[in-house]
Amino acid sequence: MASEKKETLQKPLLGTETTPPVHAVEVDDVDADDRRTMIISLCTALVIGLIGGTVSAAGRTLGHWLSLGTTGLMMVLVWGFIFSKAKLRKQNAAAGWWHWYGPTVLVGVAACMIMAEPIRHILQDIGLWEECGANDAFPRVNQTWNDGCTWSSSQYKCQNLCYVQTWDGDCGPNGEGCGGAVDLSIYYDENEIKELLFNTTADDQCHCIDDDKESWSNLSTIGIIFTLSFTYIGFFLLTTGVMWNAQIVQKLGKVRSQYRALRDPEYARKLKLEAQGEVPYVRDMIARHDLLMFSKTTCPFCFKAKEALDKECKGEYEVVELDLMDNASAIQDALKIVTGGRTVPRVFVGGEFIGGGDDTVEKGQSGELGRLVQAAKGRV
């Protein structure tokens, strides 16, 4: 995808050429929107990590709500942006549904998986999904952990005793509910035992695990599924979807070629000869078509230029989609020889280069594009 930049417009002169390029390192194929999306994705991971760490240490309900709100907002922004790019990908009509919407699907699945962990926290906080403790759903009264806790919302396997006194006379088997069959000295020192015996608040006595024991090795089944699997697989899918949308693999291949051209004079000469070899093709296309655009199917500026041309000539113009061609880079270098720039779109009307995306849109708004198109159509 190409970024638009202003440059001096010049008519392609069939008898002259500028100095052939040595495949110079440029950022013309890196869309600013793609960079913003990747930055948002990285910030999402960082913010979720920071908030998640705070929540894990402090166990504050407010922190859980902040994590849910922040994560949800960022996921909506990233997914919305990726979805908006589908219309650009559909310019490649032959590619099919998965090519058009694949990044959107991946990012959507990733968003659901990433949101699972903060939602688990909220469900636990409001009591819709109980943690293992002093409750009827997942009880562990006077225990640290049991098999019945497996599908509770507890993130970690509890290490602390859930000591609950029942002073109403129902102490359970062997008086366990009153501490009768529980050797408290296994879990607490003398002062803590005295505090427990005078403390009848079950919530205070049923703390699951100390902060210093919250580690990967102590994760419960739900912790492995939500905290570990959903979160990390989600971020992997998010990264994959964003990179797919931005065509990172192709761009890395181009950077590799550019780096090699800078380091290897022989390879640079080869690229130079390839570019010169494509100049006749470029000039022939310009000569044969009154309205011509060199484009890429995933380029937003090309999409804008096509919209401007469609208003004037209803699709009656030739488009060369470079990203569907094996020799795209050589043709772009040839365009630099002919026009002084290799970014796309390159728009030609009546044999003259009129500019890129922004230039074409501006000319359309001012009425100049319409006059140029009419003049081109009237050529003999």
Summary of the structure (lengths in Angstrom):
residues: 380
radius of gyration: 32.1
end to end distance: 35.9
largest distance: 106.9
contacts: 1180
relative contact order: 0.14
helix: 60%
strand: 6%
